[in-house]
Amino acid sequence: MGTLLAILHFVVAIWAIMNIIGSGATPLAKVLWTLLVLVFPLVGLIVWFLAGPKSSAQAA
């Protein structure tokens, strides 16, 4: 069960980082959001989901 959760977390973190990179945020904001997701895994993902930069496709 733990391995499945670890794999799920890894997939979600990669998805979040890809969305951060594709967002319209400044380069500094992208780096800070990515660090937040990586350093604080669960809390970072939740905060990013609620308040993070939106992708340029969603903003248009």
Predicted model as a PDB file, atoms N, CA, C, CB and O in Angstrom, pLDDT in the B-factor column:
MODEL        1                                                                  
ATOM      1  N   MET A   1       0.835  -1.208   0.000  1.00 84.00           N  
ATOM      2  CA  MET A   1       0.000   0.000   0.000  1.00 84.00           C  
ATOM      3  C   MET A   1       0.867   1.255   0.000  1.00 84.00           C  
ATOM      4  CB  MET A   1      -0.943   0.008   1.221  1.00 84.00           C  
ATOM      5  O   MET A   1       0.565   2.232  -0.685  1.00 84.00           O  
ATOM      6  N   GLY A   2       1.949   1.214   0.778  1.00 86.00           N  
ATOM      7  CA  GLY A   2       2.848   2.366   0.840  1.00 86.00           C  
ATOM      8  C   GLY A   2       3.507   2.653  -0.492  1.00 86.00           C  
ATOM      9  O   GLY A   2       3.685   3.811  -0.869  1.00 86.00           O  
ATOM     10  N   THR A   3       3.870   1.590  -1.210  1.00 93.00           N  
ATOM     11  CA  THR A   3       4.494   1.762  -2.519  1.00 93.00           C  
ATOM     12  C   THR A   3       3.519   2.382  -3.508  1.00 93.00           C  
ATOM     13  CB  THR A   3       5.001   0.420  -3.052  1.00 93.00           C  
ATOM     14  O   THR A   3       3.902   3.235  -4.309  1.00 93.00           O  
ATOM     15  N   LEU A   4       2.275   1.966  -3.457  1.00 94.00           N  
ATOM     16  CA  LEU A   4       1.255   2.535  -4.341  1.00 94.00           C  
ATOM     17  C   LEU A   4       1.062   4.021  -4.061  1.00 94.00           C  
ATOM     18  CB  LEU A   4      -0.078   1.789  -4.176  1.00 94.00           C  
ATOM     19  O   LEU A   4       0.937   4.813  -4.996  1.00 94.00           O  
ATOM     20  N   LEU A   5       1.035   4.407  -2.802  1.00 90.00           N  
ATOM     21  CA  LEU A   5       0.900   5.822  -2.446  1.00 90.00           C  
ATOM     22  C   LEU A   5       2.115   6.626  -2.893  1.00 90.00           C  
ATOM     23  CB  LEU A   5       0.703   5.975  -0.935  1.00 90.00           C  
ATOM     24  O   LEU A   5       1.979   7.762  -3.348  1.00 90.00           O  
ATOM     25  N   ALA A   6       3.292   6.044  -2.767  1.00 89.00           N  
ATOM     26  CA  ALA A   6       4.511   6.733  -3.205  1.00 89.00           C  
ATOM     27  C   ALA A   6       4.491   6.957  -4.713  1.00 89.00           C  
ATOM     28  CB  ALA A   6       5.761   5.927  -2.805  1.00 89.00           C  
ATOM     29  O   ALA A   6       4.856   8.033  -5.188  1.00 89.00           O  
ATOM     30  N   ILE A   7       4.068   5.953  -5.458  1.00 93.00           N  
ATOM     31  CA  ILE A   7       3.980   6.085  -6.917  1.00 93.00           C  
ATOM     32  C   ILE A   7       2.935   7.130  -7.293  1.00 93.00           C  
ATOM     33  CB  ILE A   7       3.635   4.725  -7.570  1.00 93.00           C  
ATOM     34  O   ILE A   7       3.166   7.954  -8.177  1.00 93.00           O  
ATOM     35  N   LEU A   8       1.793   7.097  -6.624  1.00 91.00           N  
ATOM     36  CA  LEU A   8       0.743   8.082  -6.879  1.00 91.00           C  
ATOM     37  C   LEU A   8       1.236   9.497  -6.583  1.00 91.00           C  
ATOM     38  CB  LEU A   8      -0.501   7.768  -6.035  1.00 91.00           C  
ATOM     39  O   LEU A   8       0.983  10.419  -7.359  1.00 91.00           O  
ATOM     40  N   HIS A   9       1.930   9.670  -5.476  1.00 88.00           N  
ATOM     41  CA  HIS A   9       2.471  10.991  -5.134  1.00 88.00           C  
ATOM     42  C   HIS A   9       3.473  11.452  -6.181  1.00 88.00           C  
ATOM     43  CB  HIS A   9       3.135  10.964  -3.746  1.00 88.00           C  
ATOM     44  O   HIS A   9       3.466  12.619  -6.572  1.00 88.00           O  
ATOM     45  N   PHE A  10       4.336  10.548  -6.643  1.00 91.00           N  
ATOM     46  CA  PHE A  10       5.328  10.886  -7.656  1.00 91.00           C  
ATOM     47  C   PHE A  10       4.645  11.345  -8.941  1.00 91.00           C  
ATOM     48  CB  PHE A  10       6.242   9.683  -7.937  1.00 91.00           C  
ATOM     49  O   PHE A  10       5.053  12.343  -9.535  1.00 91.00           O  
ATOM     50  N   VAL A  11       3.628  10.638  -9.368  1.00 92.00           N  
ATOM     51  CA  VAL A  11       2.906  10.992 -10.599  1.00 92.00           C  
ATOM     52  C   VAL A  11       2.228  12.353 -10.451  1.00 92.00           C  
ATOM     53  CB  VAL A  11       1.857   9.909 -10.946  1.00 92.00           C  
ATOM     54  O   VAL A  11       2.286  13.175 -11.365  1.00 92.00           O  
ATOM     55  N   VAL A  12       1.591  12.593  -9.320  1.00 89.00           N  
ATOM     56  CA  VAL A  12       0.908  13.878  -9.093  1.00 89.00           C  
ATOM     57  C   VAL A  12       1.919  15.018  -9.025  1.00 89.00           C  
ATOM     58  CB  VAL A  12       0.073  13.831  -7.790  1.00 89.00           C  
ATOM     59  O   VAL A  12       1.662  16.100  -9.553  1.00 89.00           O  
ATOM     60  N   ALA A  13       3.062  14.791  -8.385  1.00 90.00           N  
ATOM     61  CA  ALA A  13       4.088  15.829  -8.289  1.00 90.00           C  
ATOM     62  C   ALA A  13       4.640  16.168  -9.671  1.00 90.00           C  
ATOM     63  CB  ALA A  13       5.228  15.378  -7.358  1.00 90.00           C  
ATOM     64  O   ALA A  13       4.836  17.342  -9.982  1.00 90.00           O  
ATOM     65  N   ILE A  14       4.889  15.168 -10.496  1.00 94.00           N  
ATOM     66  CA  ILE A  14       5.380  15.421 -11.851  1.00 94.00           C  
ATOM     67  C   ILE A  14       4.328  16.180 -12.656  1.00 94.00           C  
ATOM     68  CB  ILE A  14       5.746  14.095 -12.559  1.00 94.00           C  
ATOM     69  O   ILE A  14       4.660  17.112 -13.389  1.00 94.00           O  
ATOM     70  N   TRP A  15       3.068  15.787 -12.523  1.00 91.00           N  
ATOM     71  CA  TRP A  15       1.977  16.488 -13.215  1.00 91.00           C  
ATOM     72  C   TRP A  15       1.921  17.957 -12.777  1.00 91.00           C  
ATOM     73  CB  TRP A  15       0.617  15.790 -12.934  1.00 91.00           C  
ATOM     74  O   TRP A  15       1.761  18.851 -13.608  1.00 91.00           O  
ATOM     75  N   ALA A  16       2.052  18.199 -11.467  1.00 89.00           N  
ATOM     76  CA  ALA A  16       2.011  19.568 -10.951  1.00 89.00           C  
ATOM     77  C   ALA A  16       3.179  20.380 -11.490  1.00 89.00           C  
ATOM     78  CB  ALA A  16       2.031  19.568  -9.416  1.00 89.00           C  
ATOM     79  O   ALA A  16       3.001  21.530 -11.891  1.00 89.00           O  
ATOM     80  N   ILE A  17       4.363  19.796 -11.503  1.00 92.00           N  
ATOM     81  CA  ILE A  17       5.541  20.520 -11.992  1.00 92.00           C  
ATOM     82  C   ILE A  17       5.404  20.827 -13.482  1.00 92.00           C  
ATOM     83  CB  ILE A  17       6.826  19.703 -11.732  1.00 92.00           C  
ATOM     84  O   ILE A  17       5.795  21.907 -13.924  1.00 92.00           O  
ATOM     85  N   MET A  18       4.864  19.912 -14.246  1.00 92.00           N  
ATOM     86  CA  MET A  18       4.648  20.171 -15.668  1.00 92.00           C  
ATOM     87  C   MET A  18       3.651  21.309 -15.862  1.00 92.00           C  
ATOM     88  CB  MET A  18       4.150  18.901 -16.376  1.00 92.00           C  
ATOM     89  O   MET A  18       3.829  22.136 -16.757  1.00 92.00           O  
ATOM     90  N   ASN A  19       2.619  21.363 -15.048  1.00 90.00           N  
ATOM     91  CA  ASN A  19       1.651  22.454 -15.132  1.00 90.00           C  
ATOM     92  C   ASN A  19       2.260  23.781 -14.689  1.00 90.00           C  
ATOM     93  CB  ASN A  19       0.425  22.136 -14.285  1.00 90.00           C  
ATOM     94  O   ASN A  19       1.946  24.832 -15.248  1.00 90.00           O  
ATOM     95  N   ILE A  20       3.123  23.731 -13.693  1.00 89.00           N  
ATOM     96  CA  ILE A  20       3.801  24.953 -13.244  1.00 89.00           C  
ATOM     97  C   ILE A  20       4.677  25.491 -14.361  1.00 89.00           C  
ATOM     98  CB  ILE A  20       4.649  24.685 -11.972  1.00 89.00           C  
ATOM     99  O   ILE A  20       4.660  26.690 -14.640  1.00 89.00           O  
ATOM    100  N   ILE A  21       5.440  24.620 -15.002  1.00 91.00           N  
ATOM    101  CA  ILE A  21       6.334  25.047 -16.083  1.00 91.00           C  
ATOM    102  C   ILE A  21       5.531  25.614 -17.252  1.00 91.00           C  
ATOM    103  CB  ILE A  21       7.209  23.869 -16.558  1.00 91.00           C  
ATOM    104  O   ILE A  21       5.976  26.560 -17.902  1.00 91.00           O  
ATOM    105  N   GLY A  22       4.371  25.056 -17.525  1.00 90.00           N  
ATOM    106  CA  GLY A  22       3.540  25.520 -18.631  1.00 90.00           C  
ATOM    107  C   GLY A  22       2.656  26.708 -18.297  1.00 90.00           C  
ATOM    108  O   GLY A  22       1.900  27.177 -19.148  1.00 90.00           O  
ATOM    109  N   SER A  23       2.741  27.195 -17.082  1.00 88.00           N  
ATOM    110  CA  SER A  23       1.884  28.315 -16.686  1.00 88.00           C  
ATOM    111  C   SER A  23       2.443  29.635 -17.203  1.00 88.00           C  
ATOM    112  CB  SER A  23       1.736  28.367 -15.158  1.00 88.00           C  
ATOM    113  O   SER A  23       3.556  29.694 -17.726  1.00 88.00           O  
ATOM    114  N   GLY A  24       1.664  30.670 -17.048  1.00 87.00           N  
ATOM    115  CA  GLY A  24       2.080  31.993 -17.476  1.00 87.00           C  
ATOM    116  C   GLY A  24       2.814  32.761 -16.393  1.00 87.00           C  
ATOM    117  O   GLY A  24       2.981  33.974 -16.513  1.00 87.00           O  
ATOM    118  N   ALA A  25       3.251  32.099 -15.354  1.00 87.00           N  
ATOM    119  CA  ALA A  25       3.932  32.753 -14.243  1.00 87.00           C  
ATOM    120  C   ALA A  25       5.342  33.180 -14.653  1.00 87.00           C  
ATOM    121  CB  ALA A  25       3.990  31.818 -13.023  1.00 87.00           C  
ATOM    122  O   ALA A  25       5.882  32.701 -15.650  1.00 87.00           O  
ATOM    123  N   THR A  26       5.918  34.075 -13.880  1.00 92.00           N  
ATOM    124  CA  THR A  26       7.293  34.504 -14.118  1.00 92.00           C  
ATOM    125  C   THR A  26       8.243  33.350 -13.817  1.00 92.00           C  
ATOM    126  CB  THR A  26       7.644  35.743 -13.253  1.00 92.00           C  
ATOM    127  O   THR A  26       7.884  32.429 -13.084  1.00 92.00           O  
ATOM    128  N   PRO A  27       9.444  33.390 -14.372  1.00 94.00           N  
ATOM    129  CA  PRO A  27      10.406  32.316 -14.090  1.00 94.00           C  
ATOM    130  C   PRO A  27      10.689  32.141 -12.597  1.00 94.00           C  
ATOM    131  CB  PRO A  27      11.705  32.591 -14.816  1.00 94.00           C  
ATOM    132  O   PRO A  27      10.821  31.012 -12.123  1.00 94.00           O  
ATOM    133  N   LEU A  28      10.782  33.235 -11.859  1.00 95.00           N  
ATOM    134  CA  LEU A  28      11.024  33.134 -10.422  1.00 95.00           C  
ATOM    135  C   LEU A  28       9.851  32.454  -9.720  1.00 95.00           C  
ATOM    136  CB  LEU A  28      11.267  34.525  -9.821  1.00 95.00           C  
ATOM    137  O   LEU A  28      10.059  31.619  -8.840  1.00 95.00           O  
ATOM    138  N   ALA A  29       8.639  32.797 -10.093  1.00 92.00           N  
ATOM    139  CA  ALA A  29       7.461  32.167  -9.489  1.00 92.00           C  
ATOM    140  C   ALA A  29       7.423  30.679  -9.812  1.00 92.00           C  
ATOM    141  CB  ALA A  29       6.169  32.848  -9.980  1.00 92.00           C  
ATOM    142  O   ALA A  29       7.046  29.872  -8.963  1.00 92.00           O  
ATOM    143  N   LYS A  30       7.812  30.306 -11.032  1.00 92.00           N  
ATOM    144  CA  LYS A  30       7.839  28.896 -11.401  1.00 92.00           C  
ATOM    145  C   LYS A  30       8.828  28.129 -10.532  1.00 92.00           C  
ATOM    146  CB  LYS A  30       8.199  28.735 -12.881  1.00 92.00           C  
ATOM    147  O   LYS A  30       8.538  27.023 -10.077  1.00 92.00           O  
ATOM    148  N   VAL A  31       9.997  28.721 -10.305  1.00 94.00           N  
ATOM    149  CA  VAL A  31      11.008  28.065  -9.465  1.00 94.00           C  
ATOM    150  C   VAL A  31      10.496  27.936  -8.036  1.00 94.00           C  
ATOM    151  CB  VAL A  31      12.341  28.854  -9.488  1.00 94.00           C  
ATOM    152  O   VAL A  31      10.647  26.882  -7.418  1.00 94.00           O  
ATOM    153  N   LEU A  32       9.900  28.985  -7.513  1.00 93.00           N  
ATOM    154  CA  LEU A  32       9.405  28.945  -6.131  1.00 93.00           C  
ATOM    155  C   LEU A  32       8.273  27.931  -5.968  1.00 93.00           C  
ATOM    156  CB  LEU A  32       8.922  30.336  -5.700  1.00 93.00           C  
ATOM    157  O   LEU A  32       8.255  27.191  -4.985  1.00 93.00           O  
ATOM    158  N   TRP A  33       7.338  27.882  -6.902  1.00 91.00           N  
ATOM    159  CA  TRP A  33       6.251  26.904  -6.820  1.00 91.00           C  
ATOM    160  C   TRP A  33       6.787  25.483  -6.925  1.00 91.00           C  
ATOM    161  CB  TRP A  33       5.217  27.157  -7.923  1.00 91.00           C  
ATOM    162  O   TRP A  33       6.331  24.590  -6.209  1.00 91.00           O  
ATOM    163  N   THR A  34       7.750  25.271  -7.813  1.00 91.00           N  
ATOM    164  CA  THR A  34       8.343  23.943  -7.957  1.00 91.00           C  
ATOM    165  C   THR A  34       9.039  23.517  -6.671  1.00 91.00           C  
ATOM    166  CB  THR A  34       9.335  23.923  -9.126  1.00 91.00           C  
ATOM    167  O   THR A  34       8.897  22.375  -6.233  1.00 91.00           O  
ATOM    168  N   LEU A  35       9.791  24.432  -6.066  1.00 92.00           N  
ATOM    169  CA  LEU A  35      10.448  24.120  -4.796  1.00 92.00           C  
ATOM    170  C   LEU A  35       9.425  23.811  -3.709  1.00 92.00           C  
ATOM    171  CB  LEU A  35      11.342  25.283  -4.359  1.00 92.00           C  
ATOM    172  O   LEU A  35       9.630  22.900  -2.908  1.00 92.00           O  
ATOM    173  N   LEU A  36       8.342  24.553  -3.674  1.00 91.00           N  
ATOM    174  CA  LEU A  36       7.298  24.302  -2.677  1.00 91.00           C  
ATOM    175  C   LEU A  36       6.731  22.897  -2.836  1.00 91.00           C  
ATOM    176  CB  LEU A  36       6.172  25.345  -2.795  1.00 91.00           C  
ATOM    177  O   LEU A  36       6.541  22.186  -1.849  1.00 91.00           O  
ATOM    178  N   VAL A  37       6.462  22.497  -4.073  1.00 89.00           N  
ATOM    179  CA  VAL A  37       5.909  21.166  -4.332  1.00 89.00           C  
ATOM    180  C   VAL A  37       6.915  20.076  -3.959  1.00 89.00           C  
ATOM    181  CB  VAL A  37       5.504  21.030  -5.812  1.00 89.00           C  
ATOM    182  O   VAL A  37       6.528  19.028  -3.442  1.00 89.00           O  
ATOM    183  N   LEU A  38       8.198  20.315  -4.216  1.00 89.00           N  
ATOM    184  CA  LEU A  38       9.208  19.301  -3.938  1.00 89.00           C  
ATOM    185  C   LEU A  38       9.612  19.233  -2.466  1.00 89.00           C  
ATOM    186  CB  LEU A  38      10.422  19.563  -4.775  1.00 89.00           C  
ATOM    187  O   LEU A  38       9.824  18.142  -1.937  1.00 89.00           O  
ATOM    188  N   VAL A  39       9.721  20.387  -1.797  1.00 90.00           N  
ATOM    189  CA  VAL A  39      10.206  20.417  -0.410  1.00 90.00           C  
ATOM    190  C   VAL A  39       9.103  20.035   0.576  1.00 90.00           C  
ATOM    191  CB  VAL A  39      10.751  21.811  -0.066  1.00 90.00           C  
ATOM    192  O   VAL A  39       9.368  19.352   1.565  1.00 90.00           O  
ATOM    193  N   PHE A  40       7.892  20.464   0.318  1.00 89.00           N  
ATOM    194  CA  PHE A  40       6.755  20.146   1.186  1.00 89.00           C  
ATOM    195  C   PHE A  40       5.747  19.339   0.371  1.00 89.00           C  
ATOM    196  CB  PHE A  40       6.095  21.451   1.772  1.00 89.00           C  
ATOM    197  O   PHE A  40       4.761  19.893  -0.112  1.00 89.00           O  
ATOM    198  N   PRO A  41       5.983  18.046   0.215  1.00 83.00           N  
ATOM    199  CA  PRO A  41       5.217  17.251  -0.764  1.00 83.00           C  
ATOM    200  C   PRO A  41       3.700  17.360  -0.655  1.00 83.00           C  
ATOM    201  CB  PRO A  41       5.589  15.827  -0.628  1.00 83.00           C  
ATOM    202  O   PRO A  41       3.064  17.795  -1.615  1.00 83.00           O  
ATOM    203  N   LEU A  42       3.106  16.996   0.442  1.00 85.00           N  
ATOM    204  CA  LEU A  42       1.647  16.997   0.525  1.00 85.00           C  
ATOM    205  C   LEU A  42       1.099  18.415   0.631  1.00 85.00           C  
ATOM    206  CB  LEU A  42       1.184  16.167   1.720  1.00 85.00           C  
ATOM    207  O   LEU A  42       0.189  18.786  -0.111  1.00 85.00           O  
ATOM    208  N   VAL A  43       1.637  19.196   1.533  1.00 87.00           N  
ATOM    209  CA  VAL A  43       1.165  20.575   1.725  1.00 87.00           C  
ATOM    210  C   VAL A  43       1.428  21.403   0.465  1.00 87.00           C  
ATOM    211  CB  VAL A  43       1.858  21.227   2.954  1.00 87.00           C  
ATOM    212  O   VAL A  43       0.585  22.200   0.055  1.00 87.00           O  
ATOM    213  N   GLY A  44       2.595  21.211  -0.143  1.00 85.00           N  
ATOM    214  CA  GLY A  44       2.924  21.960  -1.357  1.00 85.00           C  
ATOM    215  C   GLY A  44       1.958  21.676  -2.483  1.00 85.00           C  
ATOM    216  O   GLY A  44       1.544  22.590  -3.197  1.00 85.00           O  
ATOM    217  N   LEU A  45       1.594  20.409  -2.650  1.00 85.00           N  
ATOM    218  CA  LEU A  45       0.637  20.064  -3.707  1.00 85.00           C  
ATOM    219  C   LEU A  45      -0.737  20.659  -3.438  1.00 85.00           C  
ATOM    220  CB  LEU A  45       0.525  18.551  -3.844  1.00 85.00           C  
ATOM    221  O   LEU A  45      -1.399  21.144  -4.356  1.00 85.00           O  
ATOM    222  N   ILE A  46      -1.161  20.622  -2.194  1.00 86.00           N  
ATOM    223  CA  ILE A  46      -2.474  21.176  -1.849  1.00 86.00           C  
ATOM    224  C   ILE A  46      -2.492  22.682  -2.071  1.00 86.00           C  
ATOM    225  CB  ILE A  46      -2.836  20.850  -0.387  1.00 86.00           C  
ATOM    226  O   ILE A  46      -3.437  23.210  -2.657  1.00 86.00           O  
ATOM    227  N   VAL A  47      -1.452  23.382  -1.606  1.00 87.00           N  
ATOM    228  CA  VAL A  47      -1.384  24.839  -1.777  1.00 87.00           C  
ATOM    229  C   VAL A  47      -1.309  25.190  -3.261  1.00 87.00           C  
ATOM    230  CB  VAL A  47      -0.161  25.426  -1.022  1.00 87.00           C  
ATOM    231  O   VAL A  47      -1.966  26.124  -3.720  1.00 87.00           O  
ATOM    232  N   TRP A  48      -0.494  24.426  -4.015  1.00 83.00           N  
ATOM    233  CA  TRP A  48      -0.396  24.696  -5.447  1.00 83.00           C  
ATOM    234  C   TRP A  48      -1.750  24.502  -6.120  1.00 83.00           C  
ATOM    235  CB  TRP A  48       0.659  23.787  -6.099  1.00 83.00           C  
ATOM    236  O   TRP A  48      -2.149  25.318  -6.952  1.00 83.00           O  
ATOM    237  N   PHE A  49      -2.456  23.438  -5.772  1.00 83.00           N  
ATOM    238  CA  PHE A  49      -3.756  23.165  -6.384  1.00 83.00           C  
ATOM    239  C   PHE A  49      -4.755  24.286  -6.101  1.00 83.00           C  
ATOM    240  CB  PHE A  49      -4.310  21.833  -5.875  1.00 83.00           C  
ATOM    241  O   PHE A  49      -5.545  24.650  -6.972  1.00 83.00           O  
ATOM    242  N   LEU A  50      -4.721  24.830  -4.894  1.00 88.00           N  
ATOM    243  CA  LEU A  50      -5.677  25.869  -4.507  1.00 88.00           C  
ATOM    244  C   LEU A  50      -5.280  27.266  -4.980  1.00 88.00           C  
ATOM    245  CB  LEU A  50      -5.834  25.878  -3.012  1.00 88.00           C  
ATOM    246  O   LEU A  50      -6.142  28.060  -5.356  1.00 88.00           O  
ATOM    247  N   ALA A  51      -3.967  27.573  -4.965  1.00 85.00           N  
ATOM    248  CA  ALA A  51      -3.569  28.953  -5.202  1.00 85.00           C  
ATOM    249  C   ALA A  51      -2.455  29.117  -6.237  1.00 85.00           C  
ATOM    250  CB  ALA A  51      -3.135  29.562  -3.919  1.00 85.00           C  
ATOM    251  O   ALA A  51      -2.000  30.236  -6.475  1.00 85.00           O  
ATOM    252  N   GLY A  52      -2.017  28.034  -6.846  1.00 80.00           N  
ATOM    253  CA  GLY A  52      -0.885  28.108  -7.762  1.00 80.00           C  
ATOM    254  C   GLY A  52      -1.220  28.777  -9.078  1.00 80.00           C  
ATOM    255  O   GLY A  52      -2.380  29.064  -9.374  1.00 80.00           O  
ATOM    256  N   PRO A  53      -0.171  29.022  -9.872  1.00 75.00           N  
ATOM    257  CA  PRO A  53      -0.395  29.641 -11.179  1.00 75.00           C  
ATOM    258  C   PRO A  53      -1.171  28.710 -12.098  1.00 75.00           C  
ATOM    259  CB  PRO A  53       0.940  30.025 -11.825  1.00 75.00           C  
ATOM    260  O   PRO A  53      -0.945  27.500 -12.106  1.00 75.00           O  
ATOM    261  N   LYS A  54      -2.055  29.261 -12.845  1.00 69.00           N  
ATOM    262  CA  LYS A  54      -2.865  28.470 -13.778  1.00 69.00           C  
ATOM    263  C   LYS A  54      -2.132  28.388 -15.115  1.00 69.00           C  
ATOM    264  CB  LYS A  54      -4.294  29.094 -13.961  1.00 69.00           C  
ATOM    265  O   LYS A  54      -1.374  29.291 -15.471  1.00 69.00           O  
ATOM    266  N   SER A  55      -2.359  27.315 -15.844  1.00 60.00           N  
ATOM    267  CA  SER A  55      -1.704  27.163 -17.135  1.00 60.00           C  
ATOM    268  C   SER A  55      -2.229  28.211 -18.107  1.00 60.00           C  
ATOM    269  CB  SER A  55      -1.924  25.744 -17.697  1.00 60.00           C  
ATOM    270  O   SER A  55      -3.340  28.718 -17.954  1.00 60.00           O  
ATOM    271  N   SER A  56      -1.427  28.522 -19.091  1.00 58.00           N  
ATOM    272  CA  SER A  56      -1.830  29.549 -20.056  1.00 58.00           C  
ATOM    273  C   SER A  56      -3.056  29.116 -20.863  1.00 58.00           C  
ATOM    274  CB  SER A  56      -0.669  29.868 -21.002  1.00 58.00           C  
ATOM    275  O   SER A  56      -3.810  29.966 -21.335  1.00 58.00           O  
ATOM    276  N   ALA A  57      -3.265  27.811 -21.027  1.00 55.00           N  
ATOM    277  CA  ALA A  57      -4.452  27.316 -21.747  1.00 55.00           C  
ATOM    278  C   ALA A  57      -5.713  27.589 -20.935  1.00 55.00           C  
ATOM    279  CB  ALA A  57      -4.325  25.797 -22.043  1.00 55.00           C  
ATOM    280  O   ALA A  57      -6.752  27.902 -21.516  1.00 55.00           O  
ATOM    281  N   GLN A  58      -5.651  27.479 -19.609  1.00 51.00           N  
ATOM    282  CA  GLN A  58      -6.815  27.754 -18.772  1.00 51.00           C  
ATOM    283  C   GLN A  58      -7.090  29.236 -18.662  1.00 51.00           C  
ATOM    284  CB  GLN A  58      -6.623  27.168 -17.395  1.00 51.00           C  
ATOM    285  O   GLN A  58      -8.245  29.642 -18.530  1.00 51.00           O  
ATOM    286  N   ALA A  59      -6.050  30.050 -18.714  1.00 47.00           N  
ATOM    287  CA  ALA A  59      -6.203  31.501 -18.543  1.00 47.00           C  
ATOM    288  C   ALA A  59      -6.849  32.128 -19.769  1.00 47.00           C  
ATOM    289  CB  ALA A  59      -4.842  32.159 -18.273  1.00 47.00           C  
ATOM    290  O   ALA A  59      -7.520  33.153 -19.648  1.00 47.00           O  
ATOM    291  N   ALA A  60      -6.667  31.545 -20.937  1.00 41.00           N  
ATOM    292  CA  ALA A  60      -7.188  32.143 -22.177  1.00 41.00           C  
ATOM    293  C   ALA A  60      -8.670  31.923 -22.341  1.00 41.00           C  
ATOM    294  CB  ALA A  60      -6.467  31.579 -23.376  1.00 41.00           C  
ATOM    295  O   ALA A  60      -9.254  32.365 -23.331  1.00 41.00           O  
TER     296      ALA A  60                                                      
ENDMDL                                                                          
END                                                                             
